[in-house]
Amino acid sequence: MPPRWSTRFDDPIPLPAGGALMTLRDAATYVLELPAAEQEHPAWRLAIATLIDAAEGRDFLMHARIAVIRALNRNQPAPARVKQEDWRDRWRAKRDGIGR
């Protein structure tokens, strides 16, 4: 089966400079337009591999989308995790007479 580069992502991948990647072909073209040194970065190499695998039907389209997004955002700090209060926290506060 020939590669299906015209396959659309479920959701477009927004680009930092504006615009969006709609298909596997759009993503591949974007990567090919990057400087050679940028293309050699491990995050982009993984993105390239998953794009090819998705086009050839050997990998999921979502894996390619995630790899491209991670490569695009690799210089961004990870979002802070917010600890959500659960029943144990409320129980301990009640037991220890803190708060309520």
N, C-alpha and C positions, 0 to 999 in steps of 0.2 A: 504494500500500500504506500503510495507517495505521501510525503509530509503534508500536513494540512496547516499551513501557516496562516490561513485566513480565519482560523477559529477565533471567535471573540471571547474575551474574558467575561466572567459573570458580571463583574463591576469594573469600570475603567480604572486604570492605575493613574492617579494624579501625579504630574511632574512638578518638581520644585519651581521651575521657571514658568509654570502655566502649561496648559494643554493636558492631554491625557493619552495613555496608551490603551487602545481599544482591542487590538488583536495581537496574536503571537508575532505576526510580521512587523507590526508597529514596534513591539518591544525589541525584536531582533535588530531592526534598523536603528533604533535608539542606541543599543549597545555598540553596534558597529561604528557609529559616529563618535563614540567616546575616544579620547586619546588612548594610544596603545598601552601606556603605563597604567591607566585606569582600568582597562579591560583585563589586565593581568592580576588585579586585586582578587583574592580568594572569593569574596562575596559575589563579584561579577562573573567569575569563572563558574561558580555554582549556578548562578542565574542562567548563564549561557547553556550549561549542560541540561538544566531542567526545561528550558525553552525548547531545545532540540528534542529531548525525550517526549515532551508533551505534543510537539508537532508530529512526531513519528508514532504516537499512540502508546509509548512505553511508560509514560508517567501521567499523573493527573494534572489537569489544567490549573487547579488551585495551587499545587506545589510550585508551578512556574510563576504564578502571580505572587505568591508569598516570597519566593526567592528574589524576584525583581524589586518588590517593595523593601525587603530587608537590605538589598544592595543600595537602593536609593537613599535609605535612611540610616546607613551604617555610621555616619558621623553624628547623628542626633543622640543625645543622652536618653537612656531608658526612662520611661515614665515612672514617676514615684508610685510605689504601691501604697494604697490607703488601707490601713487595717480596719476591718469592719468588726464592730462589736457583735459578739454572739451571746448566746444564753449563758455560757460559763462566766463571761465578764460581768453580766448583770447579777448572776447568782453570787459571785465572789463579793461584789460591791454591797449587795444586800446583807450577806453574811457578816462582812466586816464593818457594816454600818457607815459605809462611805456613800456620799451623795444622797439619794432619795431618802 
